[in-house]
Amino acid sequence: MIAELDIAKRDLEKNGYLNIDVDPSLDLFEEIEKLKKEKNAILLAHYYQESEIQDIADYIGDSLGLSQMAAKTEADIIVFAGVHFMAETAKMLSPHKKVLLPDLKAGCSLADSCPAPLFRKFKEKHPDHIVVSYVNTTAEMKTLTDICCTSTNAVHIIESIPKGQPIIFAPDINLGKYLVKKTGRDMVLWNGACMVHEIFSNEKITKLMLRYPNAKFIAHPECEAHILEKADFVGSTTGLLNYTINDEATEFIVATEAGILHQMEKRSPHKTFIPAPPDNACACNDCPHMKLNTMEKLYLCMKHETPEIVLPEWVIKKGVKSIDRMLEISAKAGL
């Protein structure tokens, strides 16, 4: 087994996860629960994860909730079932804890759309601007950021900045345009986007709305403006979930990553949820990065405590300030 593990760890550099076959007879739910207790580990999962991973997680949430949980947990090990920037954020908030990610290749198209070296040059052209970055950025990008935000607290973050202070907003241009409209602030926007939220089909959504005339259409603010204009409600992942729980409608067309439908169905089993289709042959819109995490990879990750997120000390020290500022403003706003 030691030799096998050595080979697997070498493969890790290529595969992004431990390449070891898992005994199919294992009850992975039971084994993962055992490992959580043995290692004093907490499992954090994003709403976009596979339903099985959501069901075994200690905490399920959006980027803001996950950041808040990572900051206050007393666990020795944080296992992050999400994507790379989320695990990096957890490491920055809990630098002395071991942070694990089941698959290192679970990246983010939005984070990739804003490389730190390019943004640094962009920022130099606007020296008097404060930088507000969506949390969906790399750890290095956060070192160039004054305040982070999530879709849950973005409006509060922007409104907390004095009106005379010019702002750069990065990296999501769709969320940026939504915030300009919502807050009335004239911001300089970086041209980045999320591959999941940019490919919703306006034509197919219109047909769904005609097919389900009583359904409410709800959308995440990372969607393009022409999609948001059709929506009955625009909100963060948690905001969308809460809306479906509290609204009297019994049918919803949902324009965000389809993983959230699992929680919607659990919270409101008597309601119907229809995933908004993308502009391709798929019936729903899945994030290929989020779906790289599997129960098998999660089990191996916890058993062998690898892959581990490791960040340079200077990145943690400089970048965490933008996250701390976000959490401080969110706490004051009661978010």
C-alpha positions as CSV (number, residue, x, y, z in Angstrom):
1,M,0.0,0.0,0.0
2,I,2.9,2.4,0.7
3,A,4.4,1.9,-2.7
4,E,1.0,2.3,-4.3
5,L,0.4,5.5,-2.4
6,D,3.8,6.8,-3.5
7,I,2.9,6.2,-7.1
8,A,-0.5,7.8,-6.6
9,K,1.1,10.9,-5.1
10,R,3.4,11.2,-8.1
11,D,0.3,10.9,-10.3
12,L,-1.3,13.7,-8.3
13,E,0.8,16.3,-10.1
14,K,-0.6,15.1,-13.4
15,N,-4.2,14.1,-12.4
16,G,-4.9,16.7,-9.6
17,Y,-6.2,13.9,-7.3
18,L,-5.1,10.6,-5.9
19,N,-5.3,8.0,-8.6
20,I,-6.2,5.0,-6.4
21,D,-9.1,2.6,-7.1
22,V,-11.7,2.6,-4.3
23,D,-13.2,-0.7,-3.2
24,P,-16.8,-0.6,-4.6
25,S,-18.1,-2.5,-1.6
26,L,-17.3,0.4,0.7
27,D,-20.1,2.4,2.1
28,L,-18.6,5.8,1.3
29,F,-21.1,7.8,3.4
30,E,-20.1,5.7,6.4
31,E,-16.4,5.8,5.7
32,I,-16.4,9.6,5.2
33,E,-18.3,10.1,8.5
34,K,-15.7,8.0,10.3
35,L,-12.9,10.0,8.8
36,K,-14.5,13.3,9.9
37,K,-14.6,12.1,13.5
38,E,-11.1,10.5,13.5
39,K,-9.4,13.5,12.0
40,N,-11.6,16.3,13.5
41,A,-12.4,17.4,10.0
42,I,-15.2,19.5,8.7
43,L,-16.7,19.1,5.3
44,L,-17.8,22.3,3.5
45,A,-19.7,21.9,0.3
46,H,-21.0,24.5,-2.2
47,Y,-24.6,24.3,-3.5
48,Y,-23.3,23.3,-6.9
49,Q,-21.8,20.0,-5.8
50,E,-23.3,16.6,-6.6
51,S,-26.3,15.8,-4.4
52,E,-24.5,13.0,-2.6
53,I,-21.7,15.4,-1.5
54,Q,-24.2,17.9,-0.4
55,D,-26.0,15.3,1.7
56,I,-22.9,14.3,3.6
57,A,-21.5,17.8,4.1
58,D,-21.4,19.4,7.6
59,Y,-22.2,22.8,6.0
60,I,-23.7,23.6,2.6
61,G,-23.7,27.2,1.4
62,D,-22.7,29.9,-1.1
63,S,-19.4,31.7,-1.2
64,L,-20.2,34.1,1.6
65,G,-21.5,31.4,4.0
66,L,-18.6,29.1,3.2
67,S,-16.1,31.9,3.9
68,Q,-17.8,32.7,7.2
69,M,-17.8,29.0,8.2
70,A,-14.1,28.6,7.2
71,A,-13.2,31.6,9.4
72,K,-14.9,30.3,12.6
73,T,-14.5,26.5,12.5
74,E,-12.5,24.8,15.2
75,A,-11.9,21.7,13.1
76,D,-8.2,20.7,12.5
77,I,-8.9,19.9,8.9
78,I,-11.1,21.7,6.4
79,V,-12.2,19.6,3.5
80,F,-13.6,21.8,0.8
81,A,-16.0,20.3,-1.7
82,G,-16.0,23.2,-4.2
83,V,-13.5,24.8,-6.5
84,H,-9.9,26.0,-6.0
85,F,-10.5,29.6,-5.2
86,M,-12.9,28.6,-2.4
87,A,-10.3,26.3,-0.8
88,E,-7.7,29.1,-1.1
89,T,-10.1,31.4,0.6
90,A,-10.5,28.9,3.5
91,K,-6.7,28.6,3.8
92,M,-6.3,32.4,3.9
93,L,-8.9,32.6,6.7
94,S,-7.5,29.6,8.6
95,P,-3.8,29.5,7.7
96,H,-2.8,27.2,10.5
97,K,-5.3,24.5,9.5
98,K,-4.9,21.9,6.8
99,V,-7.2,22.6,3.9
100,L,-8.0,19.8,1.4
101,L,-9.6,19.9,-2.0
102,P,-10.7,16.5,-3.6
103,D,-9.5,17.5,-7.0
104,L,-6.9,20.3,-7.6
105,K,-8.2,20.7,-11.2
106,A,-11.5,21.9,-9.9
107,G,-10.9,25.4,-11.0
108,C,-13.2,28.3,-12.0
109,S,-13.6,29.9,-15.5
110,L,-14.4,33.2,-13.8
111,A,-11.3,33.2,-11.7
112,D,-9.3,32.2,-14.8
113,S,-10.6,35.1,-16.7
114,C,-8.7,37.6,-14.5
115,P,-5.0,36.6,-14.2
116,A,-3.3,38.7,-11.5
117,P,-0.4,39.9,-13.7
118,L,-2.7,41.3,-16.3
119,F,-5.0,42.8,-13.7
120,R,-2.0,44.5,-12.0
121,K,-1.3,46.4,-15.2
122,F,-5.0,47.3,-15.5
123,K,-5.0,48.6,-11.9
124,E,-2.0,50.8,-12.6
125,K,-4.0,52.7,-15.2
126,H,-6.5,53.7,-12.5
127,P,-4.3,54.6,-9.5
128,D,-7.0,56.5,-7.6
129,H,-9.5,53.7,-7.7
130,I,-10.4,51.3,-4.9
131,V,-10.6,47.6,-6.1
132,V,-13.6,45.5,-5.3
133,S,-13.2,41.9,-6.4
134,Y,-15.7,39.2,-6.5
135,V,-14.6,36.3,-4.3
136,N,-14.4,34.1,-7.4
137,T,-10.7,35.1,-7.9
138,T,-7.4,33.5,-7.2
139,A,-5.5,34.1,-3.9
140,E,-3.0,36.3,-5.8
141,M,-5.8,38.5,-7.2
142,K,-7.0,39.1,-3.7
143,T,-3.6,40.6,-2.9
144,L,-4.5,43.3,-5.5
145,T,-7.9,43.8,-4.0
146,D,-9.1,46.2,-1.3
147,I,-12.5,44.6,-0.6
148,C,-13.9,41.2,-1.7
149,C,-17.5,40.6,-2.2
150,T,-20.0,37.8,-3.0
151,S,-23.2,38.0,-4.9
152,T,-25.0,38.0,-1.5
153,N,-23.2,41.1,-0.2
154,A,-22.0,42.9,-3.3
155,V,-24.6,45.7,-3.2
156,H,-23.8,46.3,0.5
157,I,-20.1,46.4,-0.2
158,I,-20.4,48.9,-3.0
159,E,-22.8,51.1,-1.0
160,S,-20.4,51.1,1.9
161,I,-17.8,52.9,-0.2
162,P,-18.0,56.8,-0.2
163,K,-19.8,58.0,-3.3
164,G,-16.8,60.2,-4.4
165,Q,-14.5,57.2,-4.4
166,P,-13.9,55.7,-7.9
167,I,-14.2,51.9,-8.0
168,I,-12.8,49.1,-10.2
169,F,-15.0,46.0,-10.1
170,A,-13.6,42.7,-11.1
171,P,-13.8,40.1,-12.6
172,D,-17.4,39.5,-13.5
173,I,-18.7,42.0,-16.0
174,N,-22.3,40.8,-15.8
175,L,-22.4,41.1,-12.0
176,G,-20.6,44.5,-12.4
177,K,-23.3,45.8,-14.8
178,Y,-26.0,44.6,-12.5
179,L,-24.3,46.4,-9.6
180,V,-24.0,49.6,-11.6
181,K,-27.7,49.5,-12.4
182,K,-28.6,48.5,-8.8
183,T,-26.4,51.1,-6.9
184,G,-26.1,53.9,-9.5
185,R,-22.3,53.8,-9.1
186,D,-20.2,54.4,-12.3
187,M,-17.6,51.7,-11.9
188,V,-14.7,50.6,-14.1
189,L,-15.4,47.0,-15.0
190,W,-13.0,44.1,-15.8
191,N,-14.2,42.0,-18.7
192,G,-14.5,38.6,-17.2
193,A,-17.4,36.1,-17.0
194,C,-18.5,32.7,-15.7
195,M,-18.9,30.1,-18.5
196,V,-21.9,28.6,-16.8
197,H,-23.9,31.8,-16.5
198,E,-23.0,33.2,-19.9
199,I,-24.5,30.4,-22.0
200,F,-28.1,30.4,-20.9
201,S,-30.4,30.4,-24.0
202,N,-32.8,33.3,-24.2
203,E,-34.9,31.5,-26.8
204,K,-35.2,28.3,-24.8
205,I,-36.0,30.2,-21.6
206,T,-38.7,32.1,-23.4
207,K,-40.2,28.8,-24.6
208,L,-40.1,27.4,-21.1
209,M,-41.9,30.5,-19.7
210,L,-44.6,30.0,-22.3
211,R,-44.8,26.3,-21.5
212,Y,-45.0,27.1,-17.7
213,P,-47.0,30.3,-17.6
214,N,-47.4,30.2,-13.8
215,A,-43.7,29.6,-13.1
216,K,-41.5,32.3,-11.6
217,F,-38.3,32.9,-13.5
218,I,-35.3,33.5,-11.1
219,A,-31.7,34.2,-12.0
220,H,-28.2,34.7,-10.6
221,P,-26.6,38.1,-11.2
222,E,-23.7,36.5,-13.1
223,C,-26.2,36.0,-16.0
224,E,-26.1,38.4,-18.9
225,A,-28.3,41.5,-18.8
226,H,-30.9,40.3,-21.3
227,I,-31.5,37.2,-19.1
228,L,-31.8,39.2,-15.9
229,E,-34.3,41.6,-17.5
230,K,-36.7,38.7,-17.9
231,A,-36.4,37.5,-14.2
232,D,-39.0,37.9,-11.5
233,F,-36.2,37.7,-9.0
234,V,-32.4,38.2,-9.2
235,G,-30.3,37.0,-6.3
236,S,-27.3,35.0,-5.0
237,T,-27.5,31.2,-4.8
238,T,-28.7,31.5,-1.2
239,G,-31.1,34.3,-2.2
240,L,-32.6,32.2,-4.9
241,L,-33.0,29.2,-2.5
242,N,-34.7,31.4,0.1
243,Y,-37.0,33.0,-2.5
244,T,-38.3,29.6,-3.6
245,I,-38.9,28.6,0.0
246,N,-40.8,31.8,0.9
247,D,-42.6,32.7,-2.4
248,E,-46.1,31.3,-2.9
249,A,-45.4,30.1,-6.4
250,T,-45.2,26.4,-6.9
251,E,-43.2,26.4,-10.1
252,F,-39.8,28.0,-10.8
253,I,-37.5,28.2,-13.8
254,V,-34.0,28.6,-12.3
255,A,-31.1,30.2,-14.2
256,T,-28.0,29.2,-12.3
257,E,-25.9,26.1,-11.9
258,A,-28.3,23.1,-11.6
259,G,-26.7,21.8,-8.4
260,I,-28.8,24.2,-6.3
261,L,-32.0,22.4,-7.4
262,H,-31.2,19.6,-5.0
263,Q,-31.6,21.9,-2.0
264,M,-34.6,23.6,-3.5
265,E,-36.3,20.2,-3.9
266,K,-35.4,19.2,-0.3
267,R,-36.7,22.4,1.2
268,S,-39.9,22.6,-0.9
269,P,-40.7,19.0,-2.0
270,H,-44.2,20.1,-3.1
271,K,-42.8,22.6,-5.6
272,T,-41.5,22.1,-9.2
273,F,-38.1,23.4,-10.2
274,I,-37.0,23.6,-13.9
275,P,-33.4,24.2,-14.8
276,A,-32.9,27.0,-17.3
277,P,-31.2,25.4,-20.4
278,P,-28.0,26.6,-21.9
279,D,-27.4,27.4,-25.6
280,N,-26.4,23.8,-26.4
281,A,-27.9,20.3,-26.4
282,C,-27.9,20.0,-22.6
283,A,-31.2,20.1,-20.6
284,C,-29.5,21.9,-17.7
285,N,-26.4,23.9,-17.0
286,D,-23.7,22.1,-15.0
287,C,-20.3,23.5,-14.0
288,P,-17.7,21.0,-15.2
289,H,-15.2,22.2,-12.6
290,M,-17.6,21.8,-9.6
291,K,-18.6,18.3,-10.9
292,L,-14.9,17.1,-10.9
293,N,-15.3,16.4,-7.2
294,T,-16.8,12.9,-6.5
295,M,-17.5,10.8,-3.5
296,E,-14.6,8.6,-4.3
297,K,-12.2,11.5,-4.6
298,L,-13.6,13.0,-1.4
299,Y,-13.0,9.7,0.5
300,L,-9.4,9.4,-0.8
301,C,-8.7,13.0,-0.1
302,M,-9.8,12.6,3.6
303,K,-8.1,9.3,4.0
304,H,-4.7,10.4,2.7
305,E,-5.0,14.1,3.6
306,T,-4.1,15.2,0.1
307,P,-4.4,17.2,-2.2
308,E,-3.6,20.0,0.2
309,I,-3.9,23.7,-0.5
310,V,-0.6,25.5,0.2
311,L,-0.1,29.2,-0.3
312,P,2.9,31.5,0.2
313,E,2.8,33.3,3.5
314,W,2.9,36.8,1.8
315,V,-0.2,35.9,-0.3
316,I,-2.1,34.9,2.8
317,K,-1.0,37.9,4.8
318,K,-1.7,40.5,2.1
319,G,-4.8,38.8,0.5
320,V,-6.7,38.0,3.6
321,K,-7.2,41.7,4.4
322,S,-9.7,42.0,1.5
323,I,-11.7,39.0,2.8
324,D,-11.6,40.2,6.4
325,R,-12.9,43.6,5.2
326,M,-15.8,41.9,3.4
327,L,-16.7,39.8,6.4
328,E,-16.6,42.9,8.6
329,I,-19.0,44.9,6.3
330,S,-21.3,41.8,6.0
331,A,-21.5,41.4,9.7
332,K,-22.5,45.1,10.1
333,A,-25.2,44.6,7.5
334,G,-26.5,41.5,9.2
335,L,-25.6,39.2,6.3
